[in-house]
Amino acid sequence: MIIFLGEADWFTHLQQNYGLKRGLVDVNGEPVDKDFDDQADMCEIIRALIVSGKFEGTDDLNNLNVDFLDHIDCAGSDGIYSFF
C-alpha cells in the first residue's frame, strides 16, 4: 500500500478556513492530539471535516450516510476545490 504524507502545516489552514469544531479524529471519531504519521493526510482531512459537520447530512464516522459523497466536487476547469 502506498500512503502519501505531506510536510505542510495543513491542519492550521484547515482550522482557519473551515472552522473545525472537533479538530483531528481517529477512524472512530475520537479526538487526537496530532496527525498520524502512518495515515494519508487526505484521510485525516476528510475525517475532520465530517465530524465537524461540514458535509450535509453526516457528522458521525460510525454512521455515515453515503449521500454526503454527492457534495464532494473535485477540481474542475477553473481548478477550484469545493466541499459544499
C-alpha positions in Angstrom: 0.0 0.0 0.0 1.2 3.5 -0.8 0.4 6.3 1.6 1.1 9.9 0.6 2.1 12.1 3.5 2.7 15.8 3.4 5.0 18.0 5.4 3.0 21.2 5.1 1.1 22.7 8.1 -2.2 21.8 6.5 -4.1 21.4 9.8 -3.7 25.1 10.8 -5.0 26.2 7.4 -7.9 23.7 7.6 -9.0 25.0 11.0 -8.7 28.7 9.9 -10.6 28.2 6.6 -13.2 25.7 7.7 -13.7 26.4 11.4 -13.4 22.8 12.5 -15.3 22.2 15.7 -13.6 19.0 16.8 -10.2 19.0 15.2 -8.4 15.8 14.2 -10.0 12.5 15.0 -9.1 8.8 14.6 -11.1 6.3 12.5 -13.7 6.0 15.3 -14.2 9.8 15.5 -12.3 10.1 18.8 -10.2 13.3 19.2 -6.4 13.0 18.8 -3.6 15.5 19.6 -1.7 15.3 16.3 -2.0 13.9 12.9 -1.0 10.3 12.3 2.4 9.6 10.8 1.2 6.4 9.1 -2.0 7.7 7.6 -2.6 9.8 4.4 -3.3 13.4 5.3 -6.3 13.5 2.9 -8.0 10.8 5.1 -7.4 12.8 8.2 -8.7 16.0 6.5 -11.9 14.2 5.3 -12.5 12.7 8.8 -12.0 16.2 10.4 -14.5 17.8 8.0 -17.0 15.0 8.5 -17.1 15.2 12.3 -17.2 18.9 12.2 -20.5 18.7 10.3 -19.0 20.2 7.1 -20.8 17.7 4.9 -24.6 17.9 4.8 -26.3 15.0 6.5 -23.5 13.5 8.5 -21.2 14.2 11.4 -20.6 10.7 12.7 -17.9 8.5 11.3 -19.6 5.4 12.7 -22.9 6.1 11.0 -22.1 7.7 7.6 -24.8 8.5 5.1 -23.1 7.9 1.8 -25.2 10.6 0.2 -22.7 13.1 1.6 -20.3 11.9 -1.2 -22.5 13.8 -3.6 -21.3 17.0 -2.0 -17.7 16.5 -2.8 -16.5 18.1 -6.0 -13.1 17.7 -7.5 -11.1 20.3 -9.3 -12.8 21.4 -12.5 -11.9 23.5 -15.4 -11.4 26.5 -13.0 -9.1 24.5 -10.7 -11.1 25.2 -7.5 -11.9 22.6 -4.9 -15.4 22.7 -3.4 -16.5 20.8 -0.4 -20.1 22.2 -0.4 
